[in-house]
Each structure stands twice: as structure tokens, then as C-alpha cells.
Amino acid sequence: MMTLFQIILSLVVLALLVPVAVLLLQVLAAMGKKSVVAAPDGRRPEVAVLVPAHNEAQGIAATVAGIRAQLRAGDRVLVVADNCDDDTAEQALAAGAPVLERHDLSARGKGYALDAGVRQLSLSPPEVLIIIDADCRVKAGSITQLACTALETQRPVQALDLMRAPRGAGLKIRIAEFAWIVKNKVRALGFHQLGLPCQLMGTGMAFPWPLIAQASLANGHLAEDMKLGVELARAQAAPVFCPEACVISYFPSSDEAARMQRTRWEHGHMGMIMHEGLPLLWQGIRERNRALFAMALDMCVPPLALLTLLSCAVFGITALNFLIFDYAAPLVLAGVLVAALTLAILLSWQRFGQQVLSLKDLLSALGYACWKLPLYMKFFVNRQLEWVRARRDAE
């Protein structure tokens, strides 16, 4: 007869099986035959590109130049220099972009910068607003692809958002790049192949003007992009993934800057899981809304390193339970859990990650996951609540 501890242990394993099953489904779908996407043949809408920037003097000129190269007559770019104490505004102006300077240390965070930019653009609204982070490079043709898709679907559109390890980066950064590929490319592409929405990723986002004009942007939430995507999905406008458009940025080389980035991203994601995951899942079931249900399932897949740590820990506990009490059911479930997660990771690496990591490097990723354990523990004892920008390598 199962003890209370064994019942709880089995329920924990079953709970973890849900995000692992979602991840495996996304990976398998992403590996399917890619649909051929024709070049946009509809009318190209008028576009405004909004670039929020906080102390981005080192790279803002290149970002502006890349964006301007894709603009057409009637299009605009606006840089919001938000609480800057460097010459971001001057560099953006020299590169040919109008600049809105904002100074309000009591309201810090990307959301406030976006809100200021949208209010400025509302004086002469575009048909489609595109948001590009100040440290991103935009693949040729992406502005048109995003604009036309947003006009056609009348929904938010998310480009493929990739982060790459700088040349000569160490193993930790390359593993982080692989995890980013799984999160932003493999998982989003898998749901896209199944006709399901994706999360907003913070950059490379396009919105029909009526949607973004009514959105609640002025907040300092660590995962303001994911929060915005959920709010729009609840308003029957779930985001669409557009892998043909792509924005690229680079991980910082320094361990401290990388740690700051990871803490902000992953604490924000974990906070969204805790506060929005179950309510969104229940709303999707109650309203029979497939898009909401899918977004809730996707949101509840934790960061890959955390999912790996939890799965390995549960497997170890169930193995110990079997050795002591000779009860195999939780161990069998945990074995299925670890096998499914391992398969998802290996398939992702085989199809999408071999150019980033060797198989030997991938096998050492468990050590990387353990190295991140303090970051996850900090979420429960000293959670980051305020937006903090990571230093760029040039600084």
C-alpha cells in the first residue's frame, strides 16, 4: 500500500511529466517537414520601428543603420533613450534616428520606455509598430515580413529571436546559446507547425497599431514581453510566430553580465509560471480556447536547466524510495520523465544545435545546470523584482 510520501512523490513526478511532454511534443513537431512560406505579396503597410535603449551608446548606431536600410517611404524609426547617463541619444541622432529622451528613475524598465514611445507615435500612428531592442541586428527582409504578417493576421507577430555566443566564448555561454535555441526556436517552431501561438520574446515583435495602442505597457515587470503576450491572447489576439524574420544579439562575455541577464530572464519567467500559469490554463479550459490553453502549457515549461535539475532530483529521490521501501511505481514514472527529457534534448541538439555544441559538450550540460542552482534558490529567498540592465562587453 502506498504511503502518503509515495503518493506525493508520484504526484510530483506526474506534474513534471506535463512540461516535459509539452517540450517533447514541440521538439517532434519542429523536426517535421518545414512548410514553404512565400514572400509577402500583399500590400506593405506603413511601419514605425520603436527602439527602447538604456545606455546603449556602443551599439545603437549599428542597430539604427540596420533598421533604416529596410525602411521604405513613409516608414519611421524612433529611439527612446530611457534614463540614459551616456551619449545614447547623440549616437542615435547621428545615425539618423529621431530620439525621445525619458528621465524618470522612479519608473524604470523597458515597459515604461515602450509606453513613452507608443504615446509619442500616437500623434501620427503607423499601421504596424515593430519593436527592436537596441542591441539587435535585423536579418534582411525581416521588417517587411513582420509588417505584412501583422497586417494579414491582425495579430501580434514574433520573429525568430536568437542570441549567439561571442567568438571564443567558453562552454557555459555556448550551453546557454543552445538552451536559447531550444526555447526561442525549437519550441516556438514546434507550436507554429501545429498551428498554435507562441510567447512574445521582447524584440522582433510586430503589432497592428490598434492592438499596441490599447495595450498596458507602463510596468517594470521582469518578463514584460511574456506578460504582454498573455494579455493580448486573453483579448483574442494570441501572438503568431514568424520564423522567416530574424533578429540576432550576443551574450555578454563576462560572467557577471551573463549572470545578471540570466537572473532577470529566468526569475521573470518563473514568476509568470507562479502567478499566471494555472489561471491561464484554467481560463483556456473554461473558455475552450485552444490558443490560451497552448500558451499556458508553453509558459509552464520552466527554463531547460531548471527542468533538468528537477527531473534528476526527482529520479534520485524515487530511486532512494525504491531501495528503502521496495516500491517501484514512482521510480518507473521518474524513469519515463528522464527518458522523455533526454530524448527532447538530444533531438533538439541533433537537428538544431550541433553547430553550437559537440556531443561531449552537451553531455557536460548537467554540470552547467548544477552551476545555476544558486540562481534558482535565489528566486525563493531573494527574488529579483526590479529590472536591471546587464553590462555590454564594450563597457
C-alpha positions as CSV (number, residue, x, y, z in Angstrom):
1,M,0.0,0.0,0.0
2,M,1.3,3.4,-0.9
3,T,2.3,5.7,1.9
4,L,1.4,9.4,1.9
5,F,5.0,10.2,0.9
6,Q,4.9,7.9,-2.1
7,I,1.6,9.4,-3.2
8,I,3.0,12.9,-3.0
9,L,6.2,11.8,-4.8
10,S,4.2,10.2,-7.6
11,L,2.1,13.4,-8.0
12,V,5.3,15.5,-8.2
13,V,6.6,13.2,-11.0
14,L,3.3,13.4,-12.8
15,A,3.3,17.2,-12.5
16,L,6.8,17.3,-14.0
17,L,5.8,15.0,-16.8
18,V,3.4,17.7,-18.1
19,P,6.1,20.3,-19.1
20,V,8.4,17.5,-20.3
21,A,5.6,16.1,-22.5
22,V,4.9,19.6,-23.9
23,L,8.6,20.1,-24.6
24,L,8.9,16.8,-26.4
25,L,5.8,17.5,-28.5
26,Q,7.3,20.8,-29.5
27,V,10.6,19.3,-30.5
28,L,9.0,16.5,-32.5
29,A,6.7,19.0,-34.3
30,A,9.7,21.3,-35.0
31,M,11.5,18.4,-36.7
32,G,8.7,17.8,-39.1
33,K,8.8,19.0,-42.7
34,K,9.0,22.7,-42.8
35,S,6.2,24.4,-44.7
36,V,7.3,26.6,-47.7
37,V,6.5,30.2,-47.0
38,A,6.1,32.5,-50.0
39,A,7.5,36.0,-49.9
40,P,4.9,38.6,-48.8
41,D,2.8,39.5,-51.8
42,G,0.2,41.7,-50.1
43,R,0.3,45.4,-49.5
44,R,3.2,46.5,-47.4
45,P,1.8,48.6,-44.5
46,E,3.4,51.8,-43.2
47,V,5.7,50.9,-40.4
48,A,7.2,52.6,-37.3
49,V,10.1,50.8,-35.6
50,L,10.4,51.6,-31.9
51,V,13.9,51.0,-30.3
52,P,14.0,51.2,-26.5
53,A,17.5,52.0,-25.3
54,H,19.1,52.3,-21.9
55,N,22.8,53.2,-22.1
56,E,23.4,51.6,-25.5
57,A,25.8,54.2,-26.9
58,Q,28.2,51.4,-28.0
59,G,25.9,49.7,-30.4
60,I,22.8,51.9,-31.1
61,A,24.3,53.4,-34.3
62,A,24.7,49.9,-35.9
63,T,21.2,48.9,-34.9
64,V,19.7,52.1,-36.3
65,A,21.6,51.7,-39.6
66,G,20.4,48.1,-40.0
67,I,16.8,49.1,-39.4
68,R,16.9,52.2,-41.7
69,A,18.3,50.0,-44.5
70,Q,15.0,48.1,-44.5
71,L,12.6,51.1,-44.3
72,R,10.5,52.4,-47.2
73,A,9.0,55.8,-47.9
74,G,6.5,56.7,-45.1
75,D,8.2,54.4,-42.6
76,R,9.9,55.7,-39.4
77,V,12.2,54.7,-36.6
78,L,12.1,56.2,-33.1
79,V,14.7,55.6,-30.4
80,V,13.6,56.0,-26.8
81,A,16.7,56.9,-24.8
82,D,15.4,55.8,-21.4
83,N,17.2,57.1,-18.2
84,C,20.5,57.1,-20.0
85,D,23.6,58.6,-18.5
86,D,25.8,58.1,-21.6
87,D,25.5,59.5,-25.1
88,T,23.0,57.0,-26.5
89,A,20.7,59.9,-27.7
90,E,23.6,61.6,-29.5
91,Q,24.7,58.4,-31.2
92,A,21.2,57.6,-32.3
93,L,20.7,61.1,-33.7
94,A,23.9,60.9,-35.6
95,A,22.8,57.6,-37.1
96,G,19.7,59.3,-38.5
97,A,17.0,58.3,-35.9
98,P,14.7,60.7,-34.1
99,V,15.1,60.3,-30.3
100,L,12.7,60.7,-27.4
101,E,14.6,61.1,-24.2
102,R,13.0,60.0,-21.0
103,H,14.2,60.7,-17.4
104,D,12.2,59.1,-14.6
105,L,14.2,57.0,-12.1
106,S,11.1,56.1,-10.2
107,A,9.7,54.2,-13.2
108,R,12.5,52.1,-14.6
109,G,12.2,49.2,-17.0
110,K,11.6,48.5,-20.6
111,G,7.9,48.7,-20.3
112,Y,7.9,52.3,-19.4
113,A,10.2,53.1,-22.4
114,L,7.8,51.3,-24.7
115,D,4.8,53.2,-23.3
116,A,6.5,56.5,-23.8
117,G,7.4,55.6,-27.4
118,V,3.9,54.4,-28.2
119,R,2.4,57.6,-26.8
120,Q,4.8,59.7,-28.9
121,L,3.9,57.7,-32.1
122,S,0.2,58.0,-31.4
123,L,0.4,61.6,-32.6
124,S,0.7,60.2,-36.1
125,P,0.0,56.4,-35.8
126,P,1.6,53.9,-38.2
127,E,-0.3,50.9,-39.5
128,V,2.1,48.5,-37.8
129,L,4.5,49.0,-34.9
130,I,7.7,46.9,-34.7
131,I,9.8,46.7,-31.6
132,I,13.5,46.0,-31.9
133,D,15.9,46.0,-28.9
134,A,18.9,48.4,-29.2
135,D,21.5,45.6,-29.2
136,C,19.9,43.6,-32.0
137,R,20.7,43.1,-35.7
138,V,17.8,42.6,-38.0
139,K,18.0,40.0,-40.8
140,A,17.5,41.4,-44.3
141,G,13.8,41.4,-45.3
142,S,12.6,40.9,-41.7
143,I,10.8,44.3,-41.4
144,T,8.7,43.7,-44.5
145,Q,8.0,40.1,-43.4
146,L,6.8,41.1,-39.9
147,A,4.8,44.1,-41.2
148,C,2.9,42.1,-43.8
149,T,2.2,39.2,-41.5
150,A,0.9,41.6,-38.8
151,L,-1.4,43.3,-41.4
152,E,-2.6,39.9,-42.8
153,T,-3.3,38.2,-39.4
154,Q,-4.2,41.3,-37.3
155,R,-2.4,39.7,-34.5
156,P,1.0,40.3,-32.8
157,V,3.8,38.7,-34.7
158,Q,7.1,37.4,-33.2
159,A,10.2,37.0,-35.2
160,L,12.8,34.3,-34.5
161,D,14.9,35.9,-31.7
162,L,18.4,34.3,-31.4
163,M,21.3,35.1,-29.1
164,R,24.7,33.9,-30.0
165,A,27.8,33.3,-28.1
166,P,30.6,35.7,-29.0
167,R,33.6,34.3,-30.8
168,G,35.9,32.3,-28.4
169,A,33.2,32.1,-25.7
170,G,33.6,29.4,-23.0
171,L,31.4,26.3,-22.6
172,K,28.9,28.0,-20.2
173,I,28.0,30.6,-22.8
174,R,27.7,28.1,-25.6
175,I,25.4,25.9,-23.5
176,A,23.4,29.0,-22.8
177,E,23.1,29.6,-26.6
178,F,21.9,26.0,-27.1
179,A,19.3,26.5,-24.4
180,W,18.2,29.7,-26.0
181,I,17.8,27.9,-29.4
182,V,15.6,25.3,-27.7
183,K,13.4,27.9,-26.0
184,N,13.1,30.5,-28.8
185,K,13.5,28.5,-32.0
186,V,12.6,24.8,-31.4
187,R,9.7,25.2,-29.1
188,A,8.2,28.2,-30.9
189,L,8.6,26.5,-34.3
190,G,7.1,23.3,-33.0
191,F,3.9,25.0,-31.9
192,H,3.9,27.1,-35.1
193,Q,3.9,23.8,-37.1
194,L,0.9,22.7,-35.0
195,G,-1.0,26.0,-35.7
196,L,-0.5,27.2,-32.2
197,P,0.7,30.6,-30.9
198,C,4.0,31.5,-29.3
199,Q,5.1,33.7,-26.4
200,L,6.3,37.3,-27.2
201,M,10.1,37.4,-26.8
202,G,10.8,41.1,-26.2
203,T,12.4,42.0,-29.6
204,G,11.5,41.4,-33.2
205,M,7.8,41.9,-32.3
206,A,5.2,43.5,-34.7
207,F,1.8,44.8,-33.8
208,P,-1.2,46.1,-35.7
209,W,-1.5,49.7,-34.3
210,P,-4.9,49.2,-32.7
211,L,-3.6,46.3,-30.6
212,I,-0.5,48.0,-29.3
213,A,-2.2,51.4,-28.8
214,Q,-4.6,49.8,-26.3
215,A,-2.0,47.6,-24.5
216,S,-0.9,48.2,-21.0
217,L,2.8,48.7,-21.3
218,A,3.9,51.0,-18.5
219,N,5.3,48.5,-16.0
220,G,8.6,47.3,-14.7
221,H,7.8,43.6,-14.9
222,L,10.9,41.4,-15.5
223,A,9.0,39.4,-18.2
224,E,7.1,42.3,-19.7
225,D,7.1,40.7,-23.1
226,M,5.6,37.4,-21.9
227,K,3.1,39.4,-19.8
228,L,2.0,41.4,-22.8
229,G,1.6,38.3,-25.0
230,V,-0.7,36.8,-22.4
231,E,-2.8,39.9,-22.1
232,L,-3.2,40.1,-25.9
233,A,-4.1,36.4,-26.0
234,R,-6.8,37.0,-23.5
235,A,-8.1,39.7,-25.8
236,Q,-8.4,37.1,-28.6
237,A,-5.1,38.2,-30.3
238,A,-2.6,35.5,-29.5
239,P,0.9,36.0,-31.0
240,V,1.9,34.4,-34.3
241,F,5.5,33.0,-34.8
242,C,7.2,34.2,-38.0
243,P,10.5,32.2,-38.3
244,E,11.2,33.8,-41.7
245,A,12.0,37.1,-39.9
246,C,15.0,37.0,-37.5
247,V,16.8,39.3,-35.0
248,I,20.1,38.4,-33.5
249,S,22.0,39.6,-30.5
250,Y,25.0,38.3,-28.5
251,F,25.5,37.1,-25.0
252,P,28.0,39.2,-22.9
253,S,31.3,37.5,-22.4
254,S,31.7,38.4,-18.7
255,D,30.3,36.0,-16.1
256,E,28.8,38.9,-14.1
257,A,26.9,40.4,-17.0
258,A,25.7,36.9,-18.1
259,R,24.6,36.2,-14.6
260,M,22.6,39.4,-14.4
261,Q,20.9,38.6,-17.7
262,R,20.0,35.1,-16.7
263,T,18.7,36.2,-13.3
264,R,16.4,38.8,-14.9
265,W,15.1,36.4,-17.6
266,E,14.6,33.3,-15.5
267,H,13.2,35.0,-12.4
268,G,10.8,36.8,-14.7
269,H,9.8,33.5,-16.3
270,M,9.4,31.7,-13.0
271,G,7.3,34.5,-11.6
272,M,5.0,34.2,-14.6
273,I,4.6,30.5,-14.1
274,M,3.7,31.0,-10.5
275,H,1.3,33.9,-11.0
276,E,-0.2,33.3,-14.5
277,G,0.3,29.7,-15.3
278,L,-2.6,27.9,-13.6
279,P,-5.1,30.8,-14.1
280,L,-4.3,30.9,-17.8
281,L,-4.6,27.2,-18.1
282,W,-7.9,27.1,-16.3
283,Q,-9.2,30.0,-18.5
284,G,-8.2,28.2,-21.6
285,I,-10.1,25.1,-20.5
286,R,-13.1,27.0,-19.2
287,E,-13.5,29.0,-22.4
288,R,-12.4,26.1,-24.7
289,N,-9.8,28.5,-26.1
290,R,-7.1,26.4,-27.7
291,A,-4.7,29.4,-28.1
292,L,-4.9,30.3,-24.4
293,F,-4.5,26.6,-23.3
294,A,-1.5,26.2,-25.6
295,M,0.2,29.4,-24.3
296,A,-0.4,28.3,-20.7
297,L,1.2,24.9,-21.4
298,D,4.1,26.6,-23.1
299,M,4.6,29.1,-20.3
300,C,4.7,26.3,-17.7
301,V,7.7,24.7,-19.3
302,P,10.5,26.1,-17.0
303,P,14.0,27.0,-18.1
304,L,15.8,24.0,-19.5
305,A,18.4,23.9,-16.8
306,L,15.8,24.0,-14.1
307,L,13.7,21.3,-15.7
308,T,16.8,19.1,-15.9
309,L,17.7,19.7,-12.3
310,L,14.2,19.0,-11.1
311,S,13.9,15.8,-13.2
312,C,17.2,14.5,-12.0
313,A,16.4,15.3,-8.4
314,V,13.1,13.5,-8.6
315,F,14.7,10.5,-10.2
316,G,17.2,10.3,-7.4
317,I,14.6,10.5,-4.7
318,T,12.4,7.9,-6.4
319,A,15.4,5.6,-6.7
320,L,16.1,6.0,-3.0
321,N,12.5,5.3,-2.2
322,F,12.7,2.1,-4.2
323,L,15.8,1.0,-2.4
324,I,14.3,1.6,1.1
325,F,10.7,0.7,0.6
326,D,10.9,-1.6,-2.5
327,Y,8.1,0.3,-4.2
328,A,8.7,0.8,-7.9
329,A,5.8,2.9,-9.3
330,P,7.3,6.4,-8.6
331,L,10.7,5.2,-10.0
332,V,9.1,3.9,-13.2
333,L,7.3,7.3,-13.7
334,A,10.6,9.2,-13.0
335,G,12.4,6.9,-15.5
336,V,9.9,7.9,-18.2
337,L,10.3,11.5,-17.2
338,V,14.1,11.5,-17.5
339,A,14.0,9.4,-20.7
340,A,11.5,11.8,-22.4
341,L,13.5,14.9,-21.3
342,T,16.8,13.3,-22.6
343,L,15.1,12.4,-25.9
344,A,13.8,16.0,-26.3
345,I,17.3,17.5,-25.6
346,L,19.1,15.0,-27.9
347,L,16.7,15.5,-30.8
348,S,17.0,19.3,-30.4
349,W,20.8,19.1,-30.4
350,Q,20.8,16.7,-33.4
351,R,18.6,18.9,-35.6
352,F,19.3,22.4,-34.3
353,G,22.3,22.6,-32.0
354,Q,25.3,20.7,-33.5
355,Q,26.8,23.9,-34.8
356,V,26.9,25.3,-31.2
357,L,27.9,22.3,-29.1
358,S,29.7,19.0,-29.6
359,L,28.1,15.9,-28.2
360,K,30.8,15.9,-25.5
361,D,29.9,19.5,-24.6
362,L,26.2,18.6,-24.4
363,L,26.9,15.7,-22.0
364,S,28.6,18.2,-19.7
365,A,25.5,20.4,-19.6
366,L,24.3,18.7,-16.3
367,G,27.2,20.4,-14.6
368,Y,26.1,23.7,-16.1
369,A,22.6,23.1,-14.7
370,C,24.1,22.5,-11.3
371,W,26.1,25.7,-11.6
372,K,22.8,27.6,-12.0
373,L,21.3,26.1,-8.8
374,P,22.1,29.2,-6.7
375,L,20.2,31.4,-9.3
376,Y,17.0,29.2,-8.8
377,M,17.4,29.1,-5.0
378,K,17.7,32.9,-5.0
379,F,14.2,33.1,-6.6
380,F,12.7,31.8,-3.3
381,V,14.9,33.6,-0.8
382,N,15.9,36.9,-2.6
383,R,14.0,37.1,-5.8
384,Q,14.9,39.8,-8.3
385,L,11.9,42.2,-8.7
386,E,13.4,45.2,-10.4
387,W,14.6,45.5,-14.0
388,V,18.5,45.7,-14.1
389,R,20.3,46.0,-17.4
390,A,23.4,43.8,-17.9
391,R,26.6,45.5,-19.0
392,R,27.7,45.1,-22.6
393,D,31.1,43.7,-23.4
394,A,32.2,47.1,-24.7
395,E,31.6,48.6,-21.3
